[in-house]
Amino acid sequence: MNLDKLQQWLQDSGNDVAFISNPITISYFTGYSMDPHERIFALVVFKDAEPFVFCPALNVEEAKDSEWDGDVIGYLDSEDPWGIIADNVRKRAKEHHNWAIEKDDLSVAHYQRLRGEFANSSFTNDVSPFIEKLRLYKTPEEIKKLQGAGAEADFAFKIGFDAIRTGVTERSIAGQIDYQLKIQKGVMHESFETIVQAGKNAANPHLGPTMNQVQPNELVLFDLGTMHDGYASDSSRTVAYGTPSDKQREIYEVDREAQQAAIEAAKPGITAEELDSVARDIITKAGYGEYFIHRLGHGIGKNVHEYPSIVQGNDLVLEEGMCFSIEPGIYIPGFAGVRIEDCGVVTKDGFKPFTHTDKDLKILPLKD
C-alpha cells in the first residue's frame, strides 16, 4: 500500500513524522477528498505509529464514511487546530523531532504555527520529491480512471464542435460543453476551465474563453478535461470553421505530424528531453520553431499537471506506467494557433492515449 511505502520512507530517511497538507496528496493516500477552504485539513503519518486524518468537525462523519479506515480527528471553528494536532502527535509518537513536510504546498503561516507547537523539532526535510516519484507510476486501477476521464473529454469535444456557429462567443461554447457534461454525463468538476479560442485568440495558449465571436474561416482551438473518480483528463483539438487558408492548413498539418511522431516515439527507454525533441525538431524544420513556446507535455493523474515534465533538459528515462500529455503547439500572434493534445500511458509496446477524437483536420460547415 502507498501509505506503507510512505512509512518505510520515513524510517529510511531518518524522519519521525510526515505532515501531509496538500488535499490531493491526502486523497492519494487515504481515498478521502475534500476542499477545506480556509480550514485545516491534514494527514499525519508516523514512522512507527498509526496515522490520522485531521479535518474540520463538519467533515468528520464524511471522512469516516469514505475509503479511509484509520482515525479521524476533528476540530470546531472555535478551537485551536494546531494545539489539537500537537496533542495527538505527542500521544502517538515517542519521537517527533524530525518532520517531513510538503515544501511546495505548506504555507508559511501554517508552517509557523506547526513549528510553534514543536519548537525543538526540525522541519527541514521535504517529502514532496518522494511523493512525486511514488505517484509517477500509475496502477491498472488508476489507468482505468484516467481512461474514463478521457472518454468524457471525447464527449466534450463533440458537444463543442456541434456548438460552433457564426457569431457565437467562445464563452457560450465553453458553457454549453460544461452544461452538457453535467446533465448527460454527471460530471460535476472540470479538471480546469474549459478553453475555447477562435482565430487570433488561439495564439495565446492559456487565454481563457472570452466574449470573442467565432467568424467564418477561422481555426478554433479547444482545450478541456474532466475529473473522473478523482482523476483528470486534459486534451486539445483544433478545428476549422469554414474553409481554411493554405497557411492555416500548413500549420495544422505540421503540428499534426509532430504530435503523431512523438506518440510513436514514446516508448520505454526514451528520455523526456529526447521525446520533446522529436516533436520540436519537426516544427523547427518546417520553419515554425519560434512559435512552439512551451514544453511537449506534463504528467497527469489526480492533478491535471503533475510530474514528470516532458521538456528539454529533463533526462528522465520513460518507463511503463508513466502517464503524461503529448501536446505540441504552433502559435502565430495575430493570426492563429494550433494545439493537438492527448494524454496517455507508456506501455511495453508504446504510448496508449486516453482520448480518441479524430485528429485529421476537421472542417465544419458554416452555420448561422
C-alpha positions in Angstrom: 0.0 0.0 0.0 1.1 3.6 -0.7 0.8 4.6 3.0 3.1 1.7 3.9 5.7 3.0 1.4 5.5 6.4 3.0 6.1 5.0 6.5 9.0 3.0 5.1 10.4 6.2 3.6 10.2 7.9 7.0 12.2 5.1 8.6 14.8 5.0 5.8 15.2 8.8 5.7 15.5 9.3 9.4 12.2 11.2 9.8 9.7 10.6 12.6 6.6 12.3 11.2 5.2 13.4 7.8 2.8 16.3 7.8 0.8 16.0 4.5 -1.1 19.2 3.8 -2.0 19.0 0.1 -5.6 17.8 -0.3 -4.8 15.9 -3.5 -1.9 14.1 -1.8 -4.2 13.3 1.2 -6.7 11.9 -1.2 -4.0 9.8 -2.9 -3.0 8.2 0.4 -6.5 7.9 2.0 -9.1 7.9 -0.7 -10.8 10.8 1.0 -11.2 14.1 -0.9 -12.4 17.4 0.3 -11.8 21.1 -0.1 -11.0 22.6 3.3 -11.2 26.2 2.1 -9.6 28.3 4.9 -9.8 25.5 7.4 -7.1 22.9 8.3 -7.0 19.5 6.6 -4.0 17.2 7.1 -2.8 13.7 7.1 -0.2 13.0 9.8 1.9 9.9 9.3 4.4 8.3 11.7 7.3 6.0 11.2 6.1 3.6 13.9 2.6 4.6 14.9 -0.9 4.7 13.4 -1.6 7.8 11.2 -4.6 10.0 11.5 -6.6 12.4 9.3 -7.3 15.8 10.7 -10.2 17.9 9.4 -13.0 20.3 10.5 -15.7 18.8 12.7 -18.2 19.4 9.9 -16.3 16.9 7.7 -15.6 14.2 10.3 -18.5 11.9 9.5 -17.9 12.2 5.8 -14.3 11.2 6.3 -15.3 8.2 8.4 -17.7 7.1 5.7 -15.0 7.3 3.0 -12.4 4.7 1.9 -10.2 5.8 4.8 -10.4 3.3 7.6 -8.0 5.0 10.0 -8.6 7.5 12.8 -10.3 10.8 12.0 -9.8 13.8 14.4 -11.9 16.9 14.0 -11.9 20.4 15.4 -14.5 23.1 15.9 -14.1 26.6 14.4 -13.8 27.9 18.0 -10.9 25.6 18.8 -7.1 25.9 18.1 -6.4 23.2 15.4 -2.7 23.3 15.9 -2.9 22.5 19.6 -5.2 19.6 18.9 -2.8 18.3 16.3 0.2 18.6 18.7 -1.7 16.8 21.5 -2.5 13.9 19.2 1.1 13.7 17.8 2.5 13.5 21.3 0.0 10.8 22.3 1.0 8.6 19.4 4.7 9.2 18.8 7.6 8.9 21.3 9.8 10.6 18.8 8.7 13.6 16.9 11.9 15.5 16.4 12.3 15.2 12.6 9.4 16.2 10.5 9.0 15.9 6.7 6.6 18.4 5.1 5.4 19.2 1.6 7.5 22.2 0.9 5.7 23.1 -2.3 2.4 23.2 -0.5 2.6 24.1 3.2 2.0 27.8 3.6 4.4 29.9 5.6 1.6 30.8 8.1 0.8 27.1 8.7 4.4 26.2 8.9 5.0 28.8 11.6 2.0 27.6 13.6 3.1 23.9 13.4 6.7 24.8 14.3 5.4 26.8 17.2 4.0 23.7 18.7 7.3 21.8 18.3 9.9 24.4 18.8 12.7 21.9 19.3 11.9 19.8 16.2 13.3 20.1 12.7 11.1 20.8 9.7 13.8 20.9 7.0 13.0 17.7 5.1 10.9 17.7 2.0 8.6 14.7 1.3 7.4 16.1 -2.0 10.0 14.5 -4.2 9.3 11.1 -2.8 5.6 11.5 -3.3 6.1 12.7 -6.9 8.1 9.6 -7.7 5.5 7.4 -5.9 2.7 8.9 -8.0 4.7 8.7 -11.2 3.8 5.0 -11.9 0.1 4.5 -12.3 -1.6 1.3 -11.2 -4.2 -0.5 -13.5 -6.9 0.9 -11.4 -5.6 4.5 -11.8 -5.3 4.0 -15.6 -8.9 2.8 -15.8 -10.0 6.1 -14.1 -7.8 8.1 -16.5 -9.4 6.3 -19.4 -12.8 7.2 -18.0 -11.8 10.8 -17.8 -10.5 10.6 -21.4 -13.9 9.3 -22.6 -15.6 12.3 -21.0 -13.2 14.6 -22.8 -14.1 12.9 -26.2 -17.8 13.6 -25.4 -17.0 17.2 -24.6 -15.3 17.7 -28.0 -18.4 16.5 -29.8 -20.5 19.0 -27.9 -18.1 21.8 -28.6 -17.8 21.1 -32.3 -21.6 21.0 -32.7 -21.9 24.3 -30.8 -19.8 26.3 -33.3 -21.7 28.8 -35.5 -21.1 32.3 -36.8 -21.3 34.9 -34.1 -21.4 32.5 -31.1 -19.0 33.6 -28.3 -16.1 31.4 -27.0 -17.7 31.6 -23.6 -21.1 30.4 -24.9 -19.4 27.3 -26.5 -17.5 26.6 -23.3 -20.6 27.0 -21.2 -22.5 24.5 -23.4 -19.7 22.0 -23.0 -19.7 22.3 -19.2 -23.5 22.1 -19.1 -23.9 19.1 -21.2 -21.1 17.3 -19.3 -23.2 17.8 -16.2 -26.6 16.8 -17.4 -25.6 14.0 -19.7 -22.5 12.5 -18.0 -22.9 13.6 -14.4 -19.6 15.4 -14.5 -19.5 17.9 -11.6 -15.9 19.1 -11.9 -13.8 20.0 -14.9 -10.1 19.5 -14.4 -9.5 23.1 -15.4 -11.5 25.9 -17.0 -12.8 24.8 -20.4 -10.8 26.7 -23.1 -12.3 27.7 -26.4 -10.3 30.1 -28.6 -11.2 31.3 -32.1 -9.0 32.9 -34.7 -6.1 35.0 -33.4 -7.1 34.3 -29.7 -5.7 30.8 -30.1 -2.2 32.3 -30.5 -2.3 32.9 -26.7 -2.1 29.4 -25.4 -3.7 29.9 -21.9 -6.1 32.7 -22.7 -9.4 31.6 -21.3 -12.7 31.8 -23.3 -13.7 35.4 -24.0 -16.7 37.2 -25.5 -14.9 37.0 -28.8 -17.3 35.8 -31.5 -16.5 33.0 -33.9 -16.2 34.1 -37.5 -16.2 32.2 -40.8 -12.9 30.6 -42.0 -11.2 30.6 -38.6 -9.4 27.9 -36.7 -11.0 27.2 -33.3 -8.9 25.6 -30.5 -10.4 23.5 -27.7 -8.5 22.6 -24.5 -10.6 20.7 -21.9 -10.8 18.0 -19.3 -12.8 16.5 -16.5 -12.3 14.9 -13.2 -13.5 11.2 -13.2 -13.4 9.4 -9.9 -10.6 11.7 -8.7 -8.5 11.5 -11.9 -8.1 14.1 -14.6 -8.3 14.3 -18.3 -6.6 17.0 -20.5 -6.9 17.1 -24.2 -6.8 19.6 -27.1 -8.2 19.7 -30.6 -8.2 22.4 -33.3 -10.9 22.5 -36.0 -11.6 24.7 -39.0 -14.9 26.6 -39.1 -15.4 27.1 -42.8 -12.7 26.9 -45.5 -9.2 27.1 -44.0 -6.5 29.0 -45.8 -3.3 27.4 -47.1 -1.4 28.8 -44.2 -3.9 27.5 -41.7 -3.8 24.1 -43.2 0.0 24.1 -43.2 0.5 24.9 -39.5 -2.2 22.3 -38.7 -0.5 19.6 -40.6 2.9 20.4 -39.3 1.6 20.2 -35.7 -0.3 17.0 -36.5 2.8 15.4 -37.9 4.8 16.5 -34.8 2.3 15.1 -32.4 2.0 11.8 -34.2 5.7 11.3 -34.4 6.1 11.9 -30.7 3.3 9.5 -29.9 5.0 6.8 -32.0 8.4 7.6 -30.3 7.0 7.5 -26.7 8.3 4.1 -25.6 10.2 2.7 -22.6 13.8 3.8 -22.8 13.5 7.2 -24.5 14.2 10.2 -22.2 11.8 13.1 -21.6 14.0 15.6 -23.4 14.5 13.2 -26.4 10.8 12.9 -26.8 10.4 16.7 -26.6 13.0 17.0 -29.4 11.1 14.6 -31.7 8.2 17.0 -32.0 10.2 20.2 -31.7 12.6 19.2 -34.5 9.7 18.7 -36.9 8.1 22.0 -36.1 11.5 23.8 -36.3 12.4 22.2 -39.6 9.1 23.4 -41.0 10.1 27.0 -40.0 7.8 27.4 -37.0 10.2 26.6 -34.2 9.9 30.1 -32.6 6.1 29.6 -32.3 6.3 26.4 -30.3 6.7 28.2 -26.9 6.1 25.5 -24.2 7.2 22.0 -23.2 5.9 19.0 -25.1 4.0 17.6 -22.1 3.3 17.2 -18.5 2.3 14.3 -16.2 -1.3 13.6 -15.4 -3.1 11.7 -12.6 -5.0 13.1 -9.7 -3.7 16.5 -10.7 -4.1 17.8 -14.3 -0.4 18.9 -14.2 2.0 16.7 -12.3 5.4 15.0 -12.5 7.1 14.4 -15.0 7.7 17.3 -17.3 8.4 16.3 -20.9 10.8 19.1 -21.6 14.3 19.9 -22.9 16.9 19.4 -20.2 15.0 16.5 -18.4 17.0 13.3 -18.8 14.3 11.2 -17.0 14.0 7.8 -18.8 10.4 7.0 -19.6 9.1 3.7 -18.3 5.9 1.6 -18.3 3.1 3.0 -16.2 4.1 6.7 -16.6 1.3 8.9 -17.8 1.6 12.3 -19.4 0.5 14.6 -22.2 1.9 15.0 -25.7 0.8 18.4 -26.9 2.9 20.3 -29.4 1.6 23.7 -30.5 2.2 26.4 -33.0 1.0 29.9 -32.0 1.4 32.8 -34.5 0.5 36.1 -32.9 -2.3 38.0 -34.7 -3.0 35.0 -37.0 -3.9 31.7 -35.4 -2.9 28.9 -33.0 -2.9 25.1 -33.3 -2.5 22.6 -30.5 -3.2 18.9 -30.6 -3.0 17.1 -27.3 -3.6 13.6 -25.9 -2.7 12.2 -22.5 -1.8 8.6 -22.3 0.2 5.8 -20.6 3.6 4.3 -21.6 3.2 0.6 -22.1 5.8 -2.0 -23.1 4.6 -1.6 -26.7 4.4 2.2 -26.8 2.1 5.1 -25.9 -1.6 4.4 -25.4 -3.8 7.6 -25.5 -6.8 8.1 -23.2 -8.6 10.3 -25.8 -9.6 9.2 -29.3 -11.2 12.1 -31.0 -10.1 12.1 -34.7 -7.0 14.3 -35.4 -7.4 14.8 -39.2 -8.2 18.4 -39.8 -12.0 18.6 -39.2 -13.7 21.2 -41.4 -17.0 22.3 -40.0 -19.7 23.8 -42.3 -20.8 27.4 -41.7 -23.9 27.8 -39.6 -25.9 30.9 -38.8 
